[in-house]
Amino acid sequence: MTREVYVNEQVDVLVRMLPSGSIRPTSFLWRGKTRYVGDVGRQWEERVAGKSLRCFLVRGVDESSYELRWDPAGDSWSVYRAWLPELMA
């Protein structure tokens, strides 16, 4: 059973640049632990406080899911939401 948690915390993210020019998150450091991305799902753009953010729904190799947000103008990343097993939340 998982629980949705609103986080909105800055994180460091490693990405892979694809030949098409798009990016794919591969891992991120959150709360002192490296989280490895097993799968990248839906991607979309949102406007928040006048900024255009690129959002990625990713699944970790531990079956947790996260919504990562990238601000290309500031080149900063955040974990906006997480769906964590009850023991991890």
Secondary structure, 3 states (H helix, E strand, C coil): CEEEEEEEEEEEEEEEECCCCCEEEEEEEECCEEEEEEEEEEEEEEEECCEEEEEEEEEECCCCEEEEEEECCCCEEEEEEEEEECCCC
